[in-house]
Amino acid sequence: MEKVGADAWRNGVVAFVERFLPAPPGPILEVGCGDGWLTRRLAASRYAVRGVDPRAPRGPLFAPVTLDAFDDEGPFAAIVAILSLHHISDLSGAVAKLVRLLAADGSLIVVEFAWDRFDDATAAWCLDRLPPKPGHGSWLHRRCAPAKDRAERGEPLGAAEDFQRWGREERMHPSSALLAALRGRFDERFFEWSAYLYPDLVGVTEAQERAAMEAGEIQPLGFRFVGGQSRRDLPPAEAAC
């Protein structure tokens, strides 16, 4: 059986994001655009979109700077952040800037990685479904390797401890901190725990991972959040509407 792959995950992200976007042209800001795949997809759908990332490609769609250095004052009809906020060192400062950049009636759309929820049950489920050959590995293959070695020795998997150590080494914000920061500054319009592992597993679809989450077999390793401007952050005239 084959891995579902990154394309299925990206298509799912696009479908989710588009549910909360206004009609084109926007404008739309993508924070942490990476190689620009989503920025380009939105531009192809006739959105006036900018992708911000120090590693962003060259071209008129992109600003190769940090969010802190981004000098466009907006406002943006929507801001999209896909797997980028958990890496930002100054989380509170970044969220405060998103508040300033988002239009009063705009949407902040976040897809994130809940790495801190990984536990032994989730690791055991993944080990049964990872590609058998290291050459077909991925981030998940590497992260589960210590647990696999312990399992072969008949020891406890210790996956939660491995992931907590990894999070500290990489200085990643846990999902609890991300959600606290987002909910502290935005009015929540939508939230769900989401599937995250299936692109790196063999023969596993998003629906199958979600079923395992709902059955309590594994922890959800992703979440999706949509927020709008909190009334306390709006100008008095707009907050009174």
Backbone torsions as a table, in degrees:
resi	resn	phi	psi	omega
1	MET	NA	151.9	-175.8
2	GLU	-103.2	159.0	171.5
3	LYS	-71.3	145.8	176.9
4	VAL	-65.3	-41.8	172.7
5	GLY	94.3	167.9	-176.1
6	ALA	-67.1	-29.6	-177.4
7	ASP	-61.1	-40.5	179.5
8	ALA	-64.5	-40.5	178.2
9	TRP	-64.0	-45.5	179.7
10	ARG	-62.8	-41.5	178.5
11	ASN	-62.6	-37.8	176.7
12	GLY	-65.6	-38.6	177.0
13	VAL	-63.4	-45.5	179.8
14	VAL	-59.7	-46.0	-179.9
15	ALA	-60.3	-40.6	178.5
16	PHE	-66.0	-48.8	-178.5
17	VAL	-58.7	-44.5	-175.9
18	GLU	-64.6	-23.1	176.7
19	ARG	-61.5	-26.8	-171.7
20	PHE	-114.5	5.2	178.2
21	LEU	-86.2	148.7	170.5
22	PRO	-71.9	175.1	175.0
23	ALA	-65.3	149.3	176.5
24	PRO	-56.3	148.0	17.8
25	PRO	-98.3	-5.2	-179.7
26	GLY	108.8	-125.4	5.3
27	PRO	-80.6	157.5	-176.3
28	ILE	-124.6	141.6	173.9
29	LEU	-117.4	129.6	170.0
30	GLU	-106.9	122.6	-178.8
31	VAL	-96.5	123.9	-177.7
32	GLY	74.9	54.4	-171.8
33	CYS	-76.5	-12.4	179.7
34	GLY	59.7	-126.4	-178.8
35	ASP	-78.8	-1.8	172.1
36	GLY	90.4	11.7	-174.5
37	TRP	-61.1	-42.4	-178.3
38	LEU	-75.2	-38.9	176.5
39	THR	-56.0	-44.1	179.9
40	ARG	-67.0	-38.9	178.5
41	ARG	-61.5	-42.2	-179.7
42	LEU	-69.8	-37.1	176.6
43	ALA	-63.3	-37.9	178.1
44	ALA	-66.0	-22.4	176.0
45	SER	-91.7	16.1	173.2
46	ARG	75.1	23.0	173.4
47	TYR	-86.4	143.9	170.4
48	ALA	-83.8	94.5	-168.9
49	VAL	-121.4	142.9	171.9
50	ARG	-121.3	137.2	175.5
51	GLY	-109.2	126.1	-176.7
52	VAL	-111.8	126.6	177.9
53	ASP	-174.5	136.4	176.3
54	PRO	-57.5	-24.6	-179.6
55	ARG	-100.1	12.2	-175.8
56	ALA	-62.1	149.5	175.8
57	PRO	-65.9	166.1	173.4
58	ARG	-76.7	153.3	176.5
59	GLY	134.3	164.9	-174.0
60	PRO	-67.1	-17.9	179.5
61	LEU	-79.1	-13.9	-166.0
62	PHE	-121.9	149.6	171.9
63	ALA	-121.9	105.0	-175.6
64	PRO	-80.5	63.8	-178.9
65	VAL	-138.9	168.4	172.5
66	THR	-74.0	162.7	175.5
67	LEU	-59.1	-39.6	-179.5
68	ASP	-60.7	-36.6	-177.7
69	ALA	-87.9	-8.3	-179.0
70	PHE	-66.3	123.1	-170.7
71	ASP	-107.1	5.7	173.7
72	ASP	-74.2	126.9	-175.9
73	GLU	-86.1	-4.4	-179.5
74	GLY	70.8	-149.1	1.0
75	PRO	-79.5	157.8	179.7
76	PHE	-107.5	139.3	180.0
77	ALA	-68.0	-26.2	175.2
78	ALA	-153.6	146.4	173.2
79	ILE	-122.8	130.9	-177.6
80	VAL	-116.7	131.4	177.2
81	ALA	-132.1	108.2	-177.1
82	ILE	-109.2	108.6	176.7
83	LEU	54.4	37.7	-178.2
84	SER	-118.5	-30.0	-173.1
85	LEU	-70.8	-30.5	-178.2
86	HIS	-68.7	-12.9	178.5
87	HIS	-96.9	-14.6	-175.3
88	ILE	-72.2	127.1	-174.6
89	SER	-67.3	-47.1	-179.6
90	ASP	-96.4	83.6	-174.9
91	LEU	-65.4	-46.3	-178.0
92	SER	-63.2	-39.3	177.8
93	GLY	-66.1	-38.8	179.1
94	ALA	-65.2	-44.5	179.9
95	VAL	-64.8	-38.7	177.5
96	ALA	-61.9	-38.3	178.3
97	LYS	-68.7	-37.4	176.5
98	LEU	-61.2	-37.5	176.2
99	VAL	-59.0	-44.7	-178.0
100	ARG	-68.6	-32.5	-175.6
101	LEU	-83.2	-22.4	-174.1
102	LEU	-83.3	136.2	176.3
103	ALA	-63.8	156.6	-176.3
104	ALA	-56.4	-35.6	-179.6
105	ASP	-106.1	17.3	-176.2
106	GLY	-84.9	175.9	-178.3
107	SER	-124.8	133.3	168.5
108	LEU	-96.2	121.9	-174.7
109	ILE	-117.1	116.9	-172.8
110	VAL	-123.0	132.7	169.5
111	VAL	-121.8	123.8	-172.1
112	GLU	-135.9	168.4	-174.9
113	PHE	-106.5	118.6	179.8
114	ALA	-96.9	60.5	-175.4
115	TRP	-58.1	-29.5	-174.7
116	ASP	-71.5	-9.3	-179.2
117	ARG	-92.6	-3.9	-178.2
118	PHE	-63.5	131.1	-179.7
119	ASP	-136.4	-177.3	-175.7
120	ASP	-64.7	-37.8	179.5
121	ALA	-63.7	-40.6	177.9
122	THR	-66.2	-41.0	178.7
123	ALA	-62.5	-44.4	-179.6
124	ALA	-62.2	-41.1	178.5
125	TRP	-62.1	-42.1	179.0
126	CYS	-67.7	-41.3	-177.9
127	LEU	-60.0	-31.4	178.2
128	ASP	-74.7	-10.7	-172.0
129	ARG	-128.1	1.0	177.5
130	LEU	-71.8	151.6	173.0
131	PRO	-56.2	140.0	-173.6
132	PRO	-71.1	-26.0	-174.9
133	LYS	-101.3	132.0	178.0
134	PRO	-55.8	-29.8	179.4
135	GLY	-63.4	-18.7	177.2
136	HIS	-98.9	17.9	-172.4
137	GLY	-75.9	177.7	-176.7
138	SER	-154.4	-171.1	175.9
139	TRP	-56.4	-39.1	-177.7
140	LEU	-69.2	-38.5	176.4
141	HIS	-58.7	-45.8	-179.3
142	ARG	-66.7	-41.7	-175.9
143	ARG	-70.9	-28.1	-179.5
144	CYS	-90.3	-6.8	-176.4
145	ALA	-58.6	-44.6	178.5
146	PRO	-62.6	-38.9	178.2
147	ALA	-64.7	-37.6	178.3
148	LYS	-64.0	-42.9	179.0
149	ASP	-61.5	-42.1	179.7
150	ARG	-66.4	-39.9	179.6
151	ALA	-60.8	-40.1	-179.9
152	GLU	-67.6	-23.3	177.2
153	ARG	-93.0	1.3	-179.5
154	GLY	74.8	23.9	-179.3
155	GLU	-101.3	162.8	172.7
156	PRO	-57.9	146.4	-173.7
157	LEU	-68.0	-37.2	178.4
158	GLY	64.7	27.2	-174.3
159	ALA	-67.5	-39.7	-179.3
160	ALA	-60.0	-43.7	179.1
161	GLU	-63.7	-39.7	177.7
162	ASP	-60.6	-45.9	-177.4
163	PHE	-70.0	-37.0	176.7
164	GLN	-63.6	-40.0	177.6
165	ARG	-64.5	-43.8	177.9
166	TRP	-60.0	-44.5	179.7
167	GLY	-60.2	-40.2	178.5
168	ARG	-67.7	-42.1	-179.0
169	GLU	-63.1	-40.5	-178.1
170	GLU	-88.9	-3.0	179.5
171	ARG	56.1	45.3	179.0
172	MET	-91.1	139.5	176.2
173	HIS	-76.0	134.6	175.5
174	PRO	-71.2	162.1	-178.9
175	SER	-60.9	-33.0	179.1
176	SER	-61.7	-41.3	179.3
177	ALA	-70.3	-40.1	178.0
178	LEU	-60.4	-48.2	-177.9
179	LEU	-66.5	-38.0	177.8
180	ALA	-62.8	-41.6	179.9
181	ALA	-66.5	-43.1	-178.7
182	LEU	-68.5	-46.2	-178.2
183	ARG	-70.7	-21.4	178.2
184	GLY	-75.1	-20.7	-175.8
185	ARG	-122.8	-12.8	-179.3
186	PHE	-126.3	147.4	172.4
187	ASP	-78.6	123.0	-176.0
188	GLU	-73.6	127.1	177.8
189	ARG	-107.7	-26.7	-178.0
190	PHE	-156.9	141.8	172.8
191	PHE	-152.6	140.9	170.4
192	GLU	-156.3	145.1	166.1
193	TRP	-74.7	140.9	-171.7
194	SER	-132.6	159.2	176.7
195	ALA	-71.2	145.3	-176.4
196	TYR	-140.4	-22.7	-169.3
197	LEU	-87.0	-26.9	-166.3
198	TYR	-57.9	-31.1	179.7
199	PRO	-63.0	-21.4	-177.2
200	ASP	-104.0	9.4	-178.8
201	LEU	-114.6	159.4	-177.5
202	VAL	-92.2	125.4	174.1
203	GLY	69.5	23.4	-178.8
204	VAL	-116.4	127.0	176.2
205	THR	-98.4	168.6	176.4
206	GLU	-59.0	-42.3	-179.4
207	ALA	-62.8	-38.9	179.7
208	GLN	-68.4	-40.1	176.3
209	GLU	-64.9	-41.8	179.0
210	ARG	-62.6	-38.6	177.7
211	ALA	-62.2	-40.7	177.5
212	ALA	-65.5	-37.2	175.5
213	MET	-62.0	-48.8	-175.5
214	GLU	-67.0	-28.1	177.8
215	ALA	-81.7	-4.3	-179.2
216	GLY	78.6	13.2	-179.8
217	GLU	-75.0	-32.7	-178.3
218	ILE	-138.9	163.8	174.1
219	GLN	-85.6	148.0	172.1
220	PRO	-72.7	133.4	-177.6
221	LEU	-107.0	12.3	176.1
222	GLY	-146.1	163.8	171.1
223	PHE	-147.1	157.9	178.2
224	ARG	-127.0	132.3	-175.4
225	PHE	-135.0	137.3	171.9
226	VAL	-128.9	128.3	-179.8
227	GLY	-133.0	162.1	175.0
228	GLY	-125.8	172.7	-179.5
229	GLN	-58.8	131.0	173.1
230	SER	-72.5	141.8	-177.5
231	ARG	-61.0	-27.0	179.7
232	ARG	-70.5	-17.1	179.1
233	ASP	-97.1	-4.8	-179.6
234	LEU	-85.8	153.2	171.6
235	PRO	-57.2	150.0	-174.9
236	PRO	-51.3	-41.2	-177.3
237	ALA	-65.2	-39.4	-178.7
238	GLU	-76.3	-35.1	180.0
239	ALA	-66.6	-25.5	-177.5
240	ALA	-81.5	-13.1	-177.2
241	CYS	-69.9	NA	NA
